[in-house]
Amino acid sequence: MKIEQAEQRILDLRAILDRLSYEYYVLDQPSASDQEYDRYYQELLALEQEYPQFFDDHSPSQRVGGAVLDSFRKVEHKRMMLSLGNAYNLEDLRAFDQRVKQEGLTQEYVVELKIDGLAMSILYQNGRFCQAVTRGDGTVGEDVTHNVKTIKSIPMRIPIKEEVEFRGEVYMPKQSFEQLNEKREKHGEELFANPRNAAAGSIRQLDSSIAAQRKLDAFWYYFVNAAEFGIQTHEAAMQKMDECHIRTNQERKVCKGIEEVWAYIQEITERRHQLLYEIDGIVIKLNNLAQQERMGYTVKTPRWAIAYKFPAEEVETKLLDIFLSVGRTGRITPNAVLEPVRVAGTSVSAATLHNEDMIKNKDIRIRDHVIIRKAGDIIPEVVRPLAEKRDKDSVPYQFPNICPICGSTLVRFVDEASHYCINQDCPARVVESMIHFASRNAMDIDTLGDKKIEFFHQQGLLNTIEDIYHLKEHKEEILTMEGFKEKSYQKMIDAIESSKQRPLEDLLFGLGIRQVGKKAARIIAKHFNTMDALMAAGKDDLIKMKDIGEITALSIIAFFKEQKNQDLIQHLKDCGCRMDTEKEEIKESLFTNKTIVLTGTLTRLTRNDAKALLQQMGANVSGSVSKKTDLVIYGESAGSKLDKANALGIALMDEDTFLKEVNMDET
């Protein structure tokens, strides 16, 4: 075969296999037998091996998995991946509908199934699949391209050359889940609790061949930059995705008004369990894209969409005992030991009781028959006891006053519902603090999990956070322990050493400072840039930052005031841990340090691009107009936000003036 003929045949075979995969995995309408597919596939493999100069990373032959990563790379989303607000009944949906009506918008909605999977963003450039990123905290996710690429319903090429982003859910079909657990049971491995956990565990495999074996799939429900292509409605965007062979869920409906939405929800609820995949609700979105922008966003959620959550399944079981657990801050959590019972697809044998007040208010007692459910289909909780079935000799539960781990007296602070163990050397607090420090959202030492930390603590090797960085000094001892060989030991040490390069925001979160979550840690790190600058900050310096209040500020000051914590920071410095973060270069302009709101439809750049430009110039971009707003930048069809800005006397700027200020004017 001539080389030109070989190249053309390779291209033809790739096109044939792409088409057959689309027919089989997306349309469920295969036009060829498995044997015919395999013949094409084997022919392609042979030709690619004979003519390696025509290698293409996007060939169907490269989807089988095999790439092995050392760790997951963090990726900052170009546009935040927000979560959805929740509705639990018709009244909540009517309230959402009323908010749309008050904005004077068309009450036309697209109703979609809420897939119970792992939120994902995929990016195409020049018509080729190039990246897949998890939602993470909404701002920063993890690059899992090597695993998502193995999902055969996802096309490696689309007929759009411009950069496009689609978002959706990667999930595990019910049949794949059952087959996986059957296989794990045969090998004596721990079973996955539900398809969502199985999908998440598969996507987080460093070895893509494992993900390829798990038979994952995906539905895509959001064309992020659809408006840039002249698309005016969400349904039209979904149809465009269908044309590009991006797999969307056809179980969706355009509804006129909330009553039609409710009728469709009732229809789906009746046949929910007949679906081939798990869903945990229904999503309702305003159809018109320009009107979506007019509705705008809160800090965490879009105002133009809402998720209806199915009522939690309630079942009866018996409460056998109550035990206390101790968290990393010393917080005491009472937990119920239950007779195992199946709830929402998984076996439940324990549930949180939150605090002493909940137990007293509900009068929950040991040996009670109780009704339990999963809050949000995830966390088991005790709804109520069945007092009519209670034993005659039953007595109210008395909350213990000593720590179950170290025996210290428990403390309940004023205005708090929880009890605390204030002994900083309590073994439970020590172990939990190390687990948190090594966790994925903190220092991300993925080879040092919960059980391994507990084991090393029992062996006397881990008693403080700084001990993590001295494990390498115990090599000989560790290699004598069951389950450790040279390769696994070295992999663990490499991960520990690599964690030293984590930026300041990850270290701050890992330290477990009360009131400092992941988002607050990032805000603080970006503001102060170095640990020394933060440690020298006073209350006034801290509360100047957006979203950092007085309680958080005082908690930070109290943490760094303790000599023990100062010694910890110095020790981590001496070990080589990074104490700074990348400094964001701020381009000084009239927008610097101003609170700005964007409203209306911008015609020459997207809302997200405008937001990014403003943030680069040191602006705080808000989703709502208030007295604290310094400037409103408006585009076409600006609505209530512009009216409110006028009423408050806030400065206004149209799109053309804004573009001149940022030197993007074409004239």
N, C-alpha and C positions, 0 to 999 in steps of 0.2 A: 504494500500500500504506500502510495506517495505521501510525503509529509503533509502536503496541503489537504489531501483526502482524509488523512488521519485527524488533522485538526478539525475539519468540518464534521467528521463523524463523531468526534468527542463532543462538540458543541450540540449536535443533533441529539445525542444520547442524553446529555444533561437536560435539554429542553423536554425530551420525552419523559424522563424520570421525574422532573419537577411537575409536569402536568399530571402524571399518574398519582403522585403523592397528594396533589391538591384534590383530585377526584376521590381518592381513598380516605384521606384524613380530614378533609374539610367538608366536601359535599356528601361523603358517605355513598358515593355512586361510582364504584370502580368500573373502568371500562376494559381492564385487562386482568388476567388471572395472576395469582402470586408467582406461578412458574414463569409467566411471560415477563413480569417485572424483574425477577431474578436473572433471567437471561440478559436483559438490557443492562442490568447492574453489573453482572460479571464481565460483559463485553467492555463496559466503560472502565472497570478496574484494570483489565488487561491492557487496554489502549493507554491509559494514564501511566501505567507502569513502563510500557514500552516507549512512551514519548513524554518523559518527565518535564520537558520544556513547556508543556501546556498545563502544568499544575495550576489549579485554582482553589483557593481556600473555601470558596462557596460552592464547590461541586457537591452533588449528592453523595459522593463517596467519602466526603469529609465530615458527614453528620453523625457518624457512628460512635463518636467519643474516643477518648484515649489521651487527651491533653491532661496533664497533671500539674496543678499549681502548688506553689509553696504557701501562699496565703491569698486572701481576697484583697484587691485594690479598692480603696475608697474613691468614690466619684461624687462630685457635687452636681446635683441636678441643675440644669439650665433654668428650669421652671419648677417651683416647689410642687411636690406630690402631696396634696392635701387629703385629709380624711373627710368623711361625710357626717353631717348632723343626722340624728336618729329620730324616727317617728315610731310610736308603738301602737297607735290606734287611728281610727278615722278622724277623731278630733284633732290630733296632731297634724294630720295631712291637710285638713281644712284650714288650720292656722297657717301652714306653709302656703297654701293656695291664696289665702287672704293677703299675705305679704306680697305675693306676685301681683294680685289685683290692685293693691294700694299703690304699686309702682306704675300702674297704668299699662301693664304688659299683657300680651296675648297669652291666655291660659291654655296653651297647647303643650303637652308633655310627652316625652318618650319614656316608656316604662320598660325596664330591663331587669333581668335576674341578677341578683348579687351573688356571684360565685364565691364559694368558701375556699379560697386559695391564697396565693402569695402575690401581693401587688408587684407589678413589674413594668418597667419602661423599656421599649426597644427603639433603636435609632437606625435610620437608613440614610446613607449618603451616596450620592451619585448612583442611586438605584440599587445599592447593595447593603445587605444587613451588616451592621458594623459593631453594635454594642447592645448589651442588655444589662440593666441596673435595677437592683431591688429598691423598694421605697426607702428602707432604713428609717431615719427619723423625719423623713419628708424633705430634708435639705441635702443630706448626704446619704448615699446608698452604697452598695457593693457591686463591683463588676463581676457578673456571673455569666458572661457571654459564652464561655466554653461549655457550660451546662445547658443554657437555653437553646443554643444552636442545635442540640440533639433532638429537640422537639420537632417532629417531622411535619406538623401542620404549619409551621412558620416558614414562609418563603425566604429564600436567600437573596432573591432579586425581586424588585417591583418596578413597574413602568413609570416611576417618578424620579427625576434626576436631582431635584432640589432636596435639601435635608428635611426629613420628616420624622416626627416622633409619635409613636402610638403607645397607649397605656392599657393595661388589662390585668388579668389574673392568670397565673400559672397554677394548674391544679392537677390532682391525680383522680382519674375516673374511678368510680366505685369498683369496677371489675379489676382494674390494675391494683387497687388497694387490697382487695381480697386475695389476689394472686401473690402479692408481695408478702402479706402476713402469713399465708400458707407456707411460703418458702422459708420465711424466717423461723416459723414454728418448727419446721422439720430440722433446721440447723441449730435449734435451741437458743435462738436469738430473741431479744426483747421485742414484743410486738409494738407496732405503731398504734397510738390511741385512736386516730381518725385520719381520713385522707388529707386534711390540711397539714397536719404535723408531718405526714409522710412526704408531701410535696415540698414543704419547707426544708426537711432534712435532706431530701434529694438534691435540691438546688444548692445547698451549702456543702456539697461534696467537692473536695479538691480534685478528685479523679472524675473526669467527665464520663468515663465508661460506666461508672455506677449510675449516674443520672440517666444515661442512655438506656440502661436495662429496666429502669423504673416505669417506663411508658407514660411519661407526663404529657399533658396537653395544655392548651391555653385558649382563652377567649379574650378578644381585644375590644374595648368599649369606648375608647376616647382618642380622637385624632387631635392631638394637642394644638398643632398650628394649622388647622383646617381653614381658618379665615384667610390665611395668606394665599390660598388657592381660589378665593372667590366663593367658597362654600358658605351658605347662609344658615343652614340648620344642622342640628345634631344628626337627624335621620339621614340627611344628604351626605354628611360626613361618613356615616356608617356604610352607606351604599358605595361611596368612593372606596372605602377600605375593602368592601366585598370585591369590587372591580380589580383591586390590586392583589387579590387572593389572600388578604389579611383576614383571618378567621374571626368573624363576629358571631354572636349568638342570635339566631333567628327567632328565638322566643322573646321578641320585643314588640311593642305596640305603640303607635302614636295615638294619644288619647286627647279628646276635647273636654277639658274640665276634670275636676278631682273626683266626681262621682263615677265617671267612666274609668278613671284610674283605679278606684276602689273595687269596681266590678272585676277588672282584670286581675287584681291582687287576689280576690276570692277564687277566681278560676285557677290561678297558679297554685294557691295554697292547697286546693283539693288534689292536685296531681303532683305536688312537690316530691313525694317519695317515689314516684315513677320515673323521675329523671335519672339519667345515667351518671350524674355528678351531684355533689352536695351544693346546696345553696343555703344562705343564712339570712336572706331577706330579698327585698325588691327595691330597686333604685328608681327614683322619679327625677327626671331632668327637664328643665325648661328647654324646649326644642330650638328656639331661635337663638343663634350664637351672639348676635349683637345685643339681644336682650339679656343674655347671660352676663355679658360684660356690664350692662347697666345695673343688674342686681348686685354684682360685685362679690366680695369675699370678706369673711372674718379672718382673724389671725390663723385659724386652723381649718376652716371649712368654706366651701363655696356656698353662697346664699341661694344659688339657682338650682340646687339639687338637694335631695334628702333621701335617706335610706329607711324604708319601712322594715322593722325587725319583727320576725315571727314571734308570737307569744312563746315564752319558754315552756318546755314540756315539764310537767310536775309529776313526781312519783312518790310513793310512800316507802319508807324503810325504817330501821330501828337505829337509834343513837346508842352506841355501846359504851362510849367513854368520851372524855374531854381531856386533851393534852395541850400544853403550852409550848410554843416555839419562840426562839429568840432571834431577832434580826440583827443586822450589822450596826444599827444605831441603838440597840438595846431594847427596841420596841417588842413588847410581848403580845403575841397573837394566840388566842385560844382557838383550837381546832376540834372538830367533831370526828370521832371514829365511828363509821357507819357500817351496817351490814351491807356488803357489796350489792349494788343495784345498777341496772343499765339506764342511763339517761342520755338522750340526744346522741345515741350511737356509741357511747363508751361506758365502761364499767366505772362506777364511782364508789369509793370506800372511805373518803374523807371530805370534809368541807370546812371552810373558814367560818368562825363565829365572830370575827372582827374584834370585839372588845367586851368588857364586863357589862356595859350598859345594854348592848344588844341582847345578851343572855338574860339579863334581868327583865328588860321590857317585853321580850317574847316569852319569858318564863320557860326557858329551855332546860330540861333536866336529863341527867344520865338515865338510860333505859327507856326514854320516851319513844313512842312511835312519832315520826316526823315526816313532813312533806319537804322534799328537796327539789331543786331545779338548778339549771346552769344559767347564771347571769350572762346575757349576751351569748348564750350557747357555748360558753368557755369555762367560767369559774363556778364550781359547785357551791351552792349556798343553801342554808336551812331556811325555809320560808316560814314555817310555824310548826309547833308541836300539836299532836292530836290529844288534847287533854282528856277527852272522853275515853281514851284507851290507856290512860296512865295507871300504873300500879298504885294500890292504896298506901303503901309504905314509902312512896316517892317523896323526896325532900328537895327544896330549892338548891341550886348549885352555888357553892361558896367559892368565890374567886380567890386563888392562893395569894399569899403576900410575900412569898420568897421565890427567887429565880430557880427554875427547875434544873439549871445547869450548874451554877456556882453557889447557890444557896444565899446570895445577897438579898437584902430586903428590897422589894419592888417599890417604885415611886410612881405616883400619878400626879403629873403637873397640873396646875390650875388651868382651866379652860381646855383641857385635853381629855379625850375619852380613853386613851390607851395608857397602860402601865409600862414602865421602863425598868430595865436592869441598868443601873448607872455604874456598875463595876466595869471599867474599861478593859480589864484583864479577863473578863468572863470568856471562857473558851469558845462559846457559841458566837459571841460578838467577834472574836478574833478570826474564826474560820469564815464567817459570813463576810467580814470586811475584805479578806483575801480573795474570796470567790468573786466579790463585786469588782475588786481591783483588776482581776485577770479576765473579766467578762468581755464579750465582744464589743459592747459600746464603750468600754473603758480602754484598757491597755491591750485588749484583743490577743491574749496569750492562749490560742485555741488548743494547745496541747496540754494545758494545765486546767482541767475541768474540775467541777465540784467534788467528785469522788476522789480524784487524785490529790486535791488540796486537803481533804479530810484525812486521807490515808497518810500523807506526809506529816500532817499535824499530829496524828496518833503516834507516828514514829519519832516525833520530837524534832523534825527537820524544818517545819514551818510554824512559827509562833508569832510572827509579825510580818507586815507587808514587805519590809526590807529583806527578810529572809529569802524571799522569792529569788532575789538576785545573788544569793549565796548558795543556791542548790548545786551549782557546778562544783563547789568545793567538796561535795559528798558523793562524787562519782562512784568510787569503789563500793561504798555502802549501798547506793541505789541499785547498782548492777547485780547485787546479791538478792534483791527483792523480786518476788514473783511478778512476772509480766513485763520485766524490764530487760531489754537487750541493748547492745551498743547503738543500734540504729534508732530505736525508739527514744533512748536517753538523749542522743545527740539532737534529734528532732525537737524534743522538749526544750533543751538548752538553747538551740538556735532561735526558737520562738520567743523565749525569755529575753535573749539578747536583742532581737529585732524590736521588741516592745519599747526599748529605751529610746527609739526614734519617734515614738508617738508624740504628736504635738501637745501643747499645753492644755488645750480643751479636754483631751482624753484623759490626761493625768489628773486634772481638776475633778472631773466626774468620777474617776477611779478612787480618789481619796475619800469619797463618801461624805462630803460636807453636807450637813442637814440643810435642806431647802435648795440645794444646788443640783438640779437635774441636768440632763444632757443639753437642753437648749440654753439654760442659764450659764452653764460652763462655757459654751461656745461664745456667747455674748461677752462674758467677762474676759475670756482669753483674747478675743479680737480687740477688746478695748485697751487692756493693759499690756498685752504682747509678751510680758515676761513674768515669771513667778515672783521675782524680787519686787517688781513694781506693784504687783497685787498685794503682797504681804505688807508693804508700806502704806497701803491705802487706808484712809479713814472712812467713816460712815458717809460723809458728804460726797466723797469721791465715788463711792459705790452706788449711791442712790441716784446719781446723775444719769446712769445708764438706763436705757429703755428696758422695761420689764423686770428691773431689779428694785424691789421694794425694801422698806426698812427692816422687816423681819429677816429677809435673806441677807441683807448687809450685816446685821448684827450677828447672824449665825457665822458668816465668813470671818468676821473680826474675832469672834470667840474661838473659832477653830485655830486660827494662826497665833492667837495669844498663848495657847497652851504650849509649854516647853516640849512636851512629848511630840507634838506635831511639828514643831520647829526642828527638832532632832531628826524626825522622819524625812522632812524635806531635804535637810543637809545630807543625810545618808543617801537618799536617792540621787542627789547631785553628785556625790562622790562615786556612786556606782555608774555614772555616765548617762543618767536619764535626762532627756531633753526638758528644758525649763522655759521654752518659748514657743511661739507659733509664727506662721508666716504673716508678716505685716502687710495689711492691705493698703496699697497706695491710693491715697485719696487725692483726686484732682480738684483743687480748690475752685469754687465757682459760687455764684449767688445761691445755689441750692445746698451748699454745705451747711450741715447742722440744722436744716429746716425739715419740718414735718410736712410732707406733700401727699396729696391725694390725686390719683388719676381717675378720670371718669369719661364716659362716652367712648365712641369707636375711633381709634387712631388709624389714619389711612396710610401712613408711610412707614410705620414700624409697629410691631406688636406691643401689646400692653406689657408683656413680660420683658421685652427688650428695653422699653422705656424705663421700667422699674430698675433693671440692671444698670442702665446708664446713670440713673439718679443715685443709686447706691454706691457706684464707683466714685461719685462726687460727694459722698458723705451725707447724703440725704436719708431721712427716715421715711420710707414710703408706707403710708397707712391705708387701710381699706375703707375707712369711714371718716366723715367730716365732723369735726368738733371745734370747740373754742381753741384747742391747742394746735389746730391746723394752721400752717403758715401760708400755704399756697395750694390752689386747685388747678391742675392742668387738664383741660377738657378737649375732647374731640367731637365728632359728629354724634347727634342724638343723645347728648348729655341730658340726664334727667334730674332726679330728686337731689342728688349730691350737689349739682350745680345750683339748684334752687336754694338749698340749705346754706351753701357758701355765700350766696348773694345776701341772704337774710342775716348772716352773721358778720357780713362786711369783710370777708376773707379775700385776699388778693387772688386774681384769676389770670391764667395764661392760656392762650389757645395753642394748638399743635404747631402751627407755623412759627410762632414766636419761640416756642420751646426748642424746635429744631435749629433755629438760628443761634440760640444760646449755647447749644451743644455742638455747634459747627457742623450740622448735618443738612443745612439748607442747600438745595441744589442750584438756586438762582444766583 
